[in-house]
Amino acid sequence: MPAIKPLPELLINQIAAGEVVERPASALKEILENSIDAGAGKITVQLQQGGVKQIRVADDGAGIAKDELILALTRHSTSKISTLEDLHKITSLGFRGEALASIAAVARLTLTSQQQGQAHAWEISAEGPVASQPAPAALTQGTIVDVNDLYFNIPARRKFLKSEATEFAHCDETFKRIALSQANIEFVLQHNGKVRRHLRAANMPQRIAALLGDEFKQAAALVDEESAGMRLTGMVALPAFARSSRDMQYFFVNSRFVSDKLISHALREAYRDVLHLERHPAFVLFLEIDPESVDVNVHPSKTEVRFREARALHQFIFHAINKVLASPQREQKTHTSEPAPGARPFAAYPRADSVQPARVSQPAGFYGTLFGTESHTPTTPRNPSFAAATAVSPRPATTDDEKDDYPLGFALGQLHNIYILAQNTRGLVVVDMHAAHERILYEQLKQALDRHEIAMQPLLIPAVFHASSLEVAAVEENHETLAQLGFDIAVLSPTTLTVRAVPAALKEADAVQIARDLLQEIREYGASQILTAKRNEILATMACHGAVRANRKLTLEEMNALLRDMEQTERADQCNHGRPTWFETNLAELNKLFMRGK
């Protein structure tokens, strides 16, 4: 058995480098964080060969004193904390005092700095454990960290690095994260002598647009919520901008980019009602929280954190994002509603909440039956010609100031009995009537269940169907749950069930099919889950069954009533499965299609 002995300092640093400096992007992150902690106003990054050949970071920060340069390359030497109490309330990005030492252990590093107030700049070099003595250098202000030949002394580790393009992509992503969190700092990124990014100091929305693009900006809503010592700001993309991957998800805690399961879960829950299947939301969010409430000393990479009041934070993030997605505010119009080609999200326009417009010429029966709001006998829908539809389209008298209170405009007719065509002040609106009605019903059912007021509608002729023994057992054991959901289902025999009443909002639905689906969900998940964790999924299924189907002819009055209800309904931009319910094409785009003005 070999004797126990201390490890050499170089080996210690190389082991540490395995965690801190996984690849060039990791080294870049650590150096950039030091520049920010030094109060830099401008940071310039120069990379060669994806950062493997060279990483050079120059800043105009406070600089390092001559006598502290060697300490800067010594493990566990830092100016940012000095006591255990400091560790419990970290306010800087760096604090562990091991980054530069770890980088120097696996690369050729030169550190040049002029501290504010010093007459001269000084420079030291390190290659492994040995650092040179400080020597005079030419620099007017700040610090330059020059890292060359990463992993030159660990060939086996260097083989694990990817191609130049891949390593640069990781460095670019690190650069983006840092730049997003520090909008007030000017950043420059060069690769192989070419400027890839030049970001002037700006405000937060401007910096986000510069890095994520105008498309994200136009499809996003501002967030600014505060509660119990926590503040959440930033921008979240509306569901129509959902992505196939998580490539546009940036969350910062006290300006530090983090990847946290608690936060991710809160955001997924906030989007769950409006996001399609496996799509992912896009967001840039900044959480400000008391440093004593968050532990950032979890992993050397410093991207993992722990929260003291995890549940309270989860609820705060969930409600803040849910509020923005459910009720976009008029103020958001300033950054989401600029004229843009093609479709635009409904949330970009103000809602009609302030004027509560009456349904336009509410039909005597059909639409009321559709929504469960009236008990008139359905009338036979009219099928007016396009000319007649345009001529008689009912609309209230509106002033110029009130035009935006009807952002979806007024119906012109139906297309293939699937889509509603409407005209608003900007151009043409196309509405998927099933998807739109589905969202309206879903929101009505949620509100009614929350109030314990889902009204039952007795069926004139009860629906009788053959049932399995499991379905019969589910009815016998769950009368109360079924009643809470607005259903009256009774057992006629060991193999027969009858549906005697359904939720009033779904009285036009296929009673047998929706009853079968509901009983299957109850058997699979249990009554308690149906009314808690699975309740929204069940209500979404119910709403899908009750929504008006394609190939259903609507009158103009019915179409306009649907448009008005969309304007009054939260999350009306998407159906319950995350599909868009409508889009708009403005006149400029239509004129372009027909080459008008050319």
C-alpha positions as CSV (number, residue, x, y, z in Angstrom):
1,M,0.0,0.0,0.0
2,P,1.6,3.3,-1.1
3,A,2.2,5.9,1.6
4,I,-0.1,8.8,2.1
5,K,1.6,12.1,1.0
6,P,0.5,15.6,-0.1
7,L,-0.2,16.2,-3.7
8,P,2.1,18.6,-5.6
9,E,0.6,22.1,-6.0
10,L,0.5,21.7,-9.8
11,L,-1.5,18.5,-9.6
12,I,-3.9,20.1,-7.1
13,N,-4.5,23.0,-9.5
14,Q,-4.9,20.7,-12.5
15,I,-7.5,18.6,-10.6
16,A,-9.3,21.8,-9.7
17,A,-9.1,22.9,-13.3
18,G,-11.0,19.8,-14.3
19,E,-14.1,21.3,-12.6
20,V,-13.5,25.0,-13.1
21,V,-12.1,24.9,-16.7
22,E,-14.0,22.3,-18.5
23,R,-13.5,23.9,-21.9
24,P,-12.5,27.4,-23.3
25,A,-15.9,28.7,-22.5
26,S,-15.5,27.9,-18.8
27,A,-12.3,29.9,-18.6
28,L,-13.9,32.8,-20.5
29,K,-16.8,32.8,-18.0
30,E,-14.5,33.1,-15.0
31,I,-12.4,35.9,-16.5
32,L,-15.4,37.9,-17.6
33,E,-16.9,37.6,-14.1
34,N,-13.7,39.0,-12.7
35,S,-13.9,42.0,-15.1
36,I,-17.4,42.7,-14.0
37,D,-16.6,42.5,-10.4
38,A,-13.8,45.0,-11.1
39,G,-16.3,47.5,-12.2
40,A,-15.5,47.5,-15.9
41,G,-17.4,49.8,-18.3
42,K,-16.1,48.1,-21.5
43,I,-14.9,44.5,-22.0
44,T,-13.2,43.3,-25.1
45,V,-12.8,39.5,-25.8
46,Q,-10.5,38.2,-28.5
47,L,-10.5,34.5,-29.3
48,Q,-8.3,32.4,-31.5
49,Q,-9.3,28.9,-32.8
50,G,-12.5,28.8,-30.6
51,G,-10.6,29.9,-27.5
52,V,-8.2,26.9,-27.6
53,K,-5.3,28.8,-29.0
54,Q,-6.1,32.1,-27.2
55,I,-8.5,33.8,-24.9
56,R,-7.7,37.5,-24.4
57,V,-10.0,39.6,-22.2
58,A,-9.3,43.3,-21.7
59,D,-11.3,45.5,-19.4
60,D,-11.2,49.1,-18.0
61,G,-12.0,48.1,-14.5
62,A,-10.3,48.9,-11.2
63,G,-7.2,46.9,-11.9
64,I,-4.9,44.9,-9.6
65,A,-2.1,46.3,-7.4
66,K,1.5,45.2,-8.3
67,D,1.9,43.4,-5.0
68,E,-1.3,41.4,-5.5
69,L,-0.6,40.1,-9.0
70,I,1.1,36.9,-7.8
71,L,-1.7,36.4,-5.2
72,A,-4.2,36.6,-8.0
73,L,-2.7,33.4,-9.5
74,T,-2.6,31.6,-6.1
75,R,-5.4,29.3,-5.2
76,H,-7.9,30.4,-2.5
77,S,-6.7,34.1,-2.7
78,T,-9.5,36.6,-3.3
79,S,-10.5,40.1,-2.4
80,K,-14.3,39.3,-2.4
81,I,-14.8,37.4,0.8
82,S,-12.8,37.1,4.0
83,T,-15.2,35.5,6.6
84,L,-17.8,32.8,6.8
85,E,-20.4,35.5,7.2
86,D,-19.3,36.9,3.8
87,L,-19.8,33.4,2.2
88,H,-23.5,33.5,3.3
89,K,-24.3,36.7,1.5
90,I,-22.3,36.7,-1.7
91,T,-22.8,39.9,-3.8
92,S,-20.0,39.4,-6.3
93,L,-19.9,37.0,-9.3
94,G,-16.6,35.5,-8.3
95,F,-15.6,34.5,-4.8
96,R,-13.8,31.1,-4.6
97,G,-10.4,32.5,-5.5
98,E,-9.4,29.5,-7.7
99,A,-10.2,30.4,-11.3
100,L,-7.0,32.1,-12.4
101,A,-4.9,29.6,-10.6
102,S,-6.8,26.7,-12.2
103,I,-6.4,28.3,-15.7
104,A,-2.7,29.0,-15.2
105,A,-2.2,25.3,-14.3
106,V,-3.4,24.2,-17.7
107,A,-2.4,27.0,-20.0
108,R,0.2,29.7,-20.6
109,L,-1.2,32.8,-18.8
110,T,-0.1,36.4,-18.8
111,L,-1.8,38.9,-16.4
112,T,-1.3,42.6,-17.1
113,S,-2.9,45.3,-14.9
114,Q,-2.8,48.9,-13.9
115,Q,-4.6,49.7,-10.7
116,Q,-6.4,53.0,-10.6
117,G,-4.1,55.6,-9.0
118,Q,-0.9,53.7,-9.8
119,A,1.7,55.3,-12.0
120,H,2.6,52.2,-14.0
121,A,1.1,49.0,-15.2
122,W,2.7,45.6,-14.2
123,E,2.7,42.2,-15.8
124,I,3.3,38.6,-14.7
125,S,3.4,35.3,-16.5
126,A,2.7,31.8,-15.4
127,E,3.0,28.4,-16.9
128,G,2.0,25.8,-14.3
129,P,2.9,26.4,-10.7
130,V,5.7,29.0,-11.3
131,A,4.8,32.7,-11.8
132,S,7.3,35.3,-12.9
133,Q,8.0,38.4,-10.8
134,P,6.0,41.6,-11.8
135,A,7.6,43.5,-14.6
136,P,6.6,47.0,-16.0
137,A,4.1,46.9,-18.9
138,A,2.3,49.2,-21.3
139,L,-1.3,49.7,-20.3
140,T,-3.3,52.8,-19.4
141,Q,-6.1,51.3,-17.4
142,G,-7.7,48.1,-16.2
143,T,-6.6,44.5,-16.7
144,I,-5.7,42.2,-19.6
145,V,-5.9,38.4,-19.1
146,D,-4.2,36.5,-21.9
147,V,-4.6,32.7,-21.9
148,N,-2.8,30.7,-24.6
149,D,-2.6,27.1,-25.6
150,L,-5.3,25.7,-23.3
151,Y,-4.4,22.2,-22.0
152,F,-1.0,22.3,-23.7
153,N,0.4,20.3,-20.8
154,I,-2.5,17.8,-20.6
155,P,-2.7,16.3,-24.1
156,A,-5.2,13.7,-23.0
157,R,-7.6,16.4,-21.8
158,R,-7.1,18.4,-25.0
159,K,-8.3,15.5,-27.1
160,F,-11.7,15.8,-25.5
161,L,-12.2,19.3,-26.9
162,K,-14.5,19.6,-29.9
163,S,-14.0,21.3,-33.2
164,E,-13.1,25.0,-33.4
165,A,-16.6,25.9,-34.5
166,T,-18.2,24.0,-31.6
167,E,-15.8,25.5,-29.0
168,F,-16.5,29.0,-30.3
169,A,-20.2,28.4,-30.2
170,H,-19.9,27.6,-26.5
171,C,-17.8,30.7,-25.9
172,D,-20.3,32.8,-27.8
173,E,-23.1,31.4,-25.6
174,T,-21.1,32.3,-22.5
175,F,-20.5,35.7,-23.8
176,K,-24.3,36.2,-24.5
177,R,-25.2,35.2,-21.0
178,I,-22.7,37.6,-19.4
179,A,-23.7,40.4,-21.8
180,L,-27.5,39.9,-21.1
181,S,-26.9,40.2,-17.4
182,Q,-24.9,43.4,-17.7
183,A,-26.7,45.7,-20.2
184,N,-24.9,48.8,-18.8
185,I,-21.5,47.5,-20.0
186,E,-20.1,47.7,-23.5
187,F,-18.9,44.4,-24.9
188,V,-16.9,43.4,-28.0
189,L,-16.3,39.8,-29.2
190,Q,-13.7,39.0,-31.8
191,H,-12.9,35.5,-33.2
192,N,-9.9,34.9,-35.4
193,G,-9.5,38.7,-35.9
194,K,-13.1,39.3,-37.0
195,V,-15.6,41.2,-34.8
196,R,-18.6,38.9,-34.2
197,R,-20.5,41.1,-31.7
198,H,-20.3,44.7,-30.6
199,L,-22.8,45.7,-28.0
200,R,-23.1,49.3,-26.8
201,A,-24.2,50.0,-23.3
202,A,-28.0,50.0,-23.3
203,N,-31.1,49.3,-21.2
204,M,-32.3,45.8,-20.6
205,P,-34.9,45.5,-23.4
206,Q,-32.4,46.9,-25.9
207,R,-29.7,44.5,-24.9
208,I,-32.1,41.6,-25.1
209,A,-33.2,42.6,-28.6
210,A,-29.6,43.0,-29.7
211,L,-28.7,39.5,-28.6
212,L,-32.0,37.5,-29.2
213,G,-33.3,39.5,-32.2
214,D,-36.2,41.8,-33.0
215,E,-38.4,38.7,-33.6
216,F,-38.1,37.8,-30.0
217,K,-38.7,41.4,-28.9
218,Q,-41.9,41.7,-30.9
219,A,-43.2,38.4,-29.6
220,A,-42.3,39.1,-25.9
221,A,-44.0,40.8,-23.0
222,L,-42.2,42.8,-20.3
223,V,-42.1,41.4,-16.7
224,D,-41.8,43.5,-13.6
225,E,-43.2,42.0,-10.5
226,E,-42.2,42.4,-6.8
227,S,-43.3,40.7,-3.7
228,A,-41.8,39.8,-0.2
229,G,-38.4,41.1,-0.9
230,M,-38.2,39.5,-4.4
231,R,-38.3,41.2,-7.7
232,L,-38.6,39.6,-11.2
233,T,-37.9,41.6,-14.3
234,G,-37.2,40.8,-17.9
235,M,-39.1,39.6,-21.0
236,V,-41.0,36.4,-21.7
237,A,-42.0,35.3,-25.2
238,L,-45.6,34.7,-25.8
239,P,-46.5,31.0,-26.6
240,A,-46.6,31.6,-30.4
241,F,-42.8,32.1,-30.2
242,A,-42.3,28.7,-28.5
243,R,-39.1,26.8,-29.5
244,S,-38.3,23.2,-30.2
245,S,-35.3,23.4,-27.9
246,R,-34.3,25.4,-24.7
247,D,-31.9,27.6,-26.7
248,M,-33.5,30.9,-25.6
249,Q,-33.9,30.4,-21.8
250,Y,-31.9,32.7,-19.7
251,F,-32.5,33.1,-15.9
252,F,-30.3,35.2,-13.7
253,V,-30.3,35.4,-9.9
254,N,-28.7,38.6,-8.7
255,S,-27.1,39.0,-12.2
256,R,-25.7,35.4,-12.1
257,F,-26.8,33.0,-14.8
258,V,-28.2,29.9,-13.1
259,S,-29.7,26.5,-14.1
260,D,-32.1,25.5,-11.4
261,K,-34.8,22.8,-11.3
262,L,-37.1,24.7,-9.0
263,I,-37.1,27.7,-11.3
264,S,-37.5,25.6,-14.4
265,H,-40.5,23.9,-12.9
266,A,-42.2,27.1,-11.9
267,L,-41.8,28.4,-15.5
268,R,-43.1,25.2,-17.0
269,E,-46.1,25.4,-14.8
270,A,-46.8,29.0,-15.8
271,Y,-46.6,28.1,-19.5
272,R,-48.4,24.7,-19.2
273,D,-51.9,26.1,-20.1
274,V,-50.7,27.7,-23.3
275,L,-47.7,25.8,-24.6
276,H,-48.1,23.2,-27.3
277,L,-46.9,19.6,-26.5
278,E,-43.1,19.5,-26.3
279,R,-42.4,23.1,-27.2
280,H,-40.3,25.2,-24.9
281,P,-40.8,28.8,-23.9
282,A,-38.3,31.6,-24.5
283,F,-37.4,34.1,-21.8
284,V,-34.8,36.4,-20.3
285,L,-35.5,36.9,-16.6
286,F,-33.7,38.6,-13.7
287,L,-34.5,37.7,-10.1
288,E,-33.3,40.1,-7.4
289,I,-33.3,38.5,-4.0
290,D,-31.6,39.0,-0.7
291,P,-28.1,37.4,-1.0
292,E,-28.6,35.7,2.4
293,S,-31.6,33.9,1.0
294,V,-29.7,32.1,-1.8
295,D,-26.6,29.8,-1.5
296,V,-24.4,30.1,-4.6
297,N,-21.5,28.0,-3.1
298,V,-22.9,24.7,-4.4
299,H,-20.6,23.9,-7.3
300,P,-17.4,25.3,-8.6
301,S,-19.1,26.3,-11.9
302,K,-21.5,28.5,-9.7
303,T,-24.5,27.9,-12.0
304,E,-26.3,25.8,-9.3
305,V,-27.9,27.5,-6.4
306,R,-30.1,26.7,-3.4
307,F,-32.9,28.9,-2.0
308,R,-33.8,29.2,1.6
309,E,-37.6,29.8,0.9
310,A,-37.9,27.5,-2.1
311,R,-41.7,27.2,-2.1
312,A,-42.3,30.9,-1.7
313,L,-40.0,31.6,-4.6
314,H,-41.7,28.9,-6.8
315,Q,-45.1,30.5,-6.2
316,F,-43.8,34.0,-6.8
317,I,-42.2,33.1,-10.2
318,F,-45.2,31.0,-11.2
319,H,-47.8,33.8,-10.5
320,A,-45.6,36.5,-12.0
321,I,-45.3,34.8,-15.3
322,N,-48.8,33.4,-15.3
323,K,-50.1,37.0,-14.8
324,V,-48.2,38.3,-17.8
325,L,-49.3,35.4,-20.0
326,A,-52.9,35.7,-18.9
327,S,-53.4,39.4,-18.9
328,P,-51.1,41.4,-21.2
329,Q,-51.2,45.1,-20.3
330,R,-51.6,48.1,-22.5
331,E,-48.1,49.3,-21.7
332,Q,-46.7,46.3,-23.5
333,K,-48.0,47.7,-26.8
334,T,-45.0,50.1,-26.9
335,H,-42.6,47.2,-27.5
336,T,-44.7,44.4,-29.0
337,S,-47.0,46.1,-31.5
338,E,-44.7,47.8,-34.0
339,P,-45.9,47.2,-37.6
340,A,-44.3,43.9,-38.7
341,P,-44.9,41.6,-41.7
342,G,-47.1,38.6,-41.3
343,A,-48.9,37.3,-38.2
344,R,-48.9,39.2,-34.9
345,P,-49.9,37.8,-31.5
346,F,-53.3,38.9,-30.1
347,A,-51.5,39.9,-26.8
348,A,-49.7,42.6,-28.7
349,Y,-52.9,44.6,-28.8
350,P,-54.9,46.1,-25.9
351,R,-57.8,44.1,-24.6
352,A,-61.4,45.2,-24.5
353,D,-61.7,44.8,-20.7
354,S,-62.0,48.6,-20.2
355,V,-65.2,49.0,-22.2
356,Q,-66.8,45.6,-21.8
357,P,-68.3,45.7,-25.3
358,A,-71.6,44.0,-25.6
359,R,-71.9,41.0,-27.8
360,V,-72.8,42.3,-31.2
361,S,-76.4,41.4,-32.1
362,Q,-76.4,38.3,-30.0
363,P,-78.3,35.5,-31.8
364,A,-81.4,34.2,-30.3
365,G,-80.2,30.7,-29.8
366,F,-77.2,29.1,-31.5
367,Y,-74.4,31.1,-29.9
368,G,-76.1,31.0,-26.5
369,T,-76.4,27.3,-26.8
370,L,-72.8,27.1,-27.9
371,F,-71.6,28.8,-24.7
372,G,-74.3,27.6,-22.4
373,T,-75.3,31.2,-21.7
374,E,-78.9,31.1,-23.0
375,S,-81.6,28.6,-23.1
376,H,-83.3,29.5,-26.4
377,T,-84.0,26.9,-29.0
378,P,-81.3,26.9,-31.6
379,T,-82.2,28.5,-34.9
380,T,-81.0,27.5,-38.3
381,P,-77.9,29.4,-39.1
382,R,-77.9,31.6,-42.2
383,N,-75.3,31.2,-44.9
384,P,-75.1,34.7,-46.5
385,S,-73.2,35.3,-49.6
386,F,-69.8,37.2,-49.3
387,A,-71.4,40.4,-50.7
388,A,-74.3,40.2,-48.3
389,A,-71.9,39.4,-45.4
390,T,-69.9,42.5,-46.2
391,A,-73.0,44.7,-46.5
392,V,-74.8,43.6,-43.3
393,S,-71.9,42.8,-41.0
394,P,-73.2,44.1,-37.7
395,R,-70.9,46.5,-35.8
396,P,-71.4,49.1,-33.2
397,A,-70.7,52.7,-33.9
398,T,-67.1,53.5,-32.8
399,T,-65.0,56.6,-32.4
400,D,-61.4,56.8,-33.4
401,D,-60.4,56.4,-29.8
402,E,-62.4,53.2,-29.4
403,K,-61.2,51.4,-32.5
404,D,-58.5,49.5,-30.6
405,D,-61.1,48.3,-28.2
406,Y,-62.0,45.8,-31.0
407,P,-58.6,44.4,-31.9
408,L,-60.0,41.4,-33.7
409,G,-62.3,43.6,-35.8
410,F,-65.6,42.5,-37.3
411,A,-66.5,39.4,-39.2
412,L,-66.8,39.3,-43.0
413,G,-67.6,35.6,-43.4
414,Q,-66.3,32.0,-43.1
415,L,-63.6,30.2,-45.1
416,H,-64.5,26.5,-45.7
417,N,-66.6,26.7,-42.5
418,I,-63.3,26.4,-40.5
419,Y,-62.0,29.9,-40.3
420,I,-63.6,33.2,-39.6
421,L,-62.4,36.1,-41.7
422,A,-62.6,39.5,-40.0
423,Q,-61.5,43.0,-40.8
424,N,-59.8,45.3,-38.3
425,T,-58.1,48.7,-38.5
426,R,-54.8,47.1,-39.6
427,G,-55.9,44.5,-42.1
428,L,-57.2,41.0,-42.3
429,V,-57.7,38.7,-39.2
430,V,-58.1,34.9,-39.6
431,V,-59.6,33.0,-36.7
432,D,-59.6,29.2,-36.1
433,M,-63.1,29.1,-34.7
434,H,-62.7,25.7,-33.0
435,A,-59.4,26.6,-31.3
436,A,-60.8,30.0,-30.2
437,H,-64.0,28.5,-28.8
438,E,-62.0,25.7,-27.1
439,R,-60.0,28.3,-25.2
440,I,-63.1,30.3,-24.2
441,L,-64.8,27.2,-22.9
442,Y,-61.7,26.1,-21.0
443,E,-61.4,29.4,-19.2
444,Q,-65.1,29.3,-18.3
445,L,-64.8,25.8,-16.9
446,K,-61.7,26.7,-14.8
447,Q,-63.4,29.8,-13.3
448,A,-66.6,27.9,-12.6
449,L,-64.8,25.0,-10.9
450,D,-62.7,27.4,-8.8
451,R,-66.0,28.9,-7.6
452,H,-67.6,25.4,-7.2
453,E,-70.3,26.7,-9.6
454,I,-70.1,24.4,-12.7
455,A,-73.8,24.5,-13.7
456,M,-75.4,21.2,-14.9
457,Q,-77.6,21.1,-18.0
458,P,-80.1,18.2,-17.8
459,L,-80.4,16.4,-21.1
460,L,-83.8,16.3,-22.7
461,I,-83.1,12.7,-23.7
462,P,-80.5,11.0,-21.4
463,A,-77.7,9.4,-23.3
464,V,-77.5,5.6,-22.6
465,F,-74.4,3.5,-23.4
466,H,-72.9,0.1,-22.8
467,A,-70.1,0.3,-20.2
468,S,-67.4,-1.9,-18.9
469,S,-67.3,-3.0,-15.3
470,L,-64.5,-0.6,-14.6
471,E,-66.5,2.3,-15.9
472,V,-69.5,1.3,-13.9
473,A,-67.3,1.0,-10.8
474,A,-65.9,4.5,-11.5
475,V,-69.4,6.0,-11.5
476,E,-70.5,4.2,-8.3
477,E,-67.3,5.4,-6.4
478,N,-67.1,8.9,-7.7
479,H,-70.5,10.6,-7.7
480,E,-69.2,13.6,-5.8
481,T,-66.3,14.2,-8.1
482,L,-68.5,13.8,-11.2
483,A,-71.0,16.3,-9.7
484,Q,-68.3,18.8,-9.0
485,L,-67.3,18.6,-12.7
486,G,-70.9,19.1,-13.7
487,F,-71.9,15.6,-14.7
488,D,-74.9,13.4,-13.6
489,I,-74.1,9.9,-14.6
490,A,-76.1,7.0,-13.3
491,V,-75.9,3.2,-13.3
492,L,-78.8,1.5,-15.1
493,S,-77.4,-2.0,-15.0
494,P,-74.1,-3.8,-14.4
495,T,-73.3,-3.1,-18.1
496,T,-75.2,0.1,-18.8
497,L,-74.7,3.8,-17.8
498,T,-76.8,6.9,-18.6
499,V,-75.7,10.5,-18.8
500,R,-78.5,12.6,-17.4
501,A,-76.7,16.0,-17.2
502,V,-73.5,17.6,-18.5
503,P,-71.9,21.0,-17.7
504,A,-74.1,23.7,-19.2
505,A,-71.2,25.0,-21.3
506,L,-70.8,21.6,-23.0
507,K,-74.4,20.7,-23.7
508,E,-73.7,20.6,-27.5
509,A,-70.9,18.1,-27.0
510,D,-71.1,14.3,-27.5
511,A,-72.3,13.3,-24.0
512,V,-71.3,9.7,-24.3
513,Q,-67.8,10.3,-25.6
514,I,-66.9,13.0,-23.0
515,A,-68.3,10.7,-20.2
516,R,-66.2,7.8,-21.4
517,D,-63.0,10.0,-21.5
518,L,-63.7,11.4,-18.1
519,L,-64.3,8.0,-16.5
520,Q,-61.1,6.7,-18.0
521,E,-59.1,9.7,-16.5
522,I,-60.7,9.0,-13.1
523,R,-59.8,5.3,-13.2
524,E,-56.2,6.2,-14.2
525,Y,-55.5,9.0,-11.9
526,G,-58.1,8.9,-9.1
527,A,-60.6,11.4,-8.0
528,S,-58.3,13.5,-5.8
529,Q,-55.8,13.9,-8.7
530,I,-58.5,14.8,-11.1
531,L,-59.5,17.8,-8.9
532,T,-55.9,18.9,-8.2
533,A,-52.9,18.0,-10.2
534,K,-54.7,16.8,-13.3
535,R,-57.7,19.1,-13.2
536,N,-56.6,21.5,-15.9
537,E,-55.9,18.6,-18.3
538,I,-59.3,17.2,-17.7
539,L,-61.0,20.6,-18.2
540,A,-59.0,21.1,-21.4
541,T,-60.3,17.7,-22.7
542,M,-63.8,18.7,-21.8
543,A,-63.5,22.0,-23.5
544,C,-62.1,20.3,-26.6
545,H,-65.2,18.1,-26.8
546,G,-67.6,21.0,-26.3
547,A,-66.0,23.5,-28.8
548,V,-67.7,24.2,-32.1
549,R,-66.4,21.9,-34.8
550,A,-65.1,22.6,-38.2
551,N,-67.7,22.6,-41.0
552,R,-70.2,24.3,-38.7
553,K,-71.8,27.3,-40.4
554,L,-72.1,30.4,-38.3
555,T,-74.0,33.6,-38.9
556,L,-72.2,36.9,-38.9
557,E,-73.7,37.7,-35.5
558,E,-72.4,34.4,-34.1
559,M,-68.9,35.1,-35.5
560,N,-68.8,38.6,-34.1
561,A,-69.9,37.3,-30.7
562,L,-67.1,34.8,-30.8
563,L,-64.6,37.6,-31.6
564,R,-65.8,39.7,-28.7
565,D,-65.5,36.8,-26.3
566,M,-62.0,36.1,-27.5
567,E,-61.1,39.7,-26.6
568,Q,-62.5,39.2,-23.1
569,T,-60.8,35.8,-22.5
570,E,-57.4,35.3,-20.9
571,R,-54.9,33.5,-23.0
572,A,-57.1,33.8,-26.1
573,D,-54.0,33.7,-28.3
574,Q,-53.8,29.8,-28.0
575,C,-56.1,26.9,-27.7
576,N,-55.7,24.5,-24.8
577,H,-53.0,22.6,-26.7
578,G,-50.9,25.6,-27.4
579,R,-52.0,26.1,-31.1
580,P,-52.5,29.7,-32.2
581,T,-56.2,30.7,-32.4
582,W,-55.7,33.5,-34.9
583,F,-53.3,35.6,-36.9
584,E,-53.4,38.9,-38.7
585,T,-52.0,40.1,-42.1
586,N,-51.7,43.8,-42.3
587,L,-52.6,45.9,-45.4
588,A,-48.9,46.5,-46.3
589,E,-48.4,42.7,-46.6
590,L,-51.6,42.4,-48.7
591,N,-50.5,45.2,-51.0
592,K,-47.1,43.6,-51.4
593,L,-48.8,40.3,-52.5
594,F,-50.8,42.1,-55.1
595,M,-47.8,44.4,-56.1
596,R,-49.9,47.5,-55.4
597,G,-47.9,50.7,-55.7
598,K,-45.3,49.2,-58.0
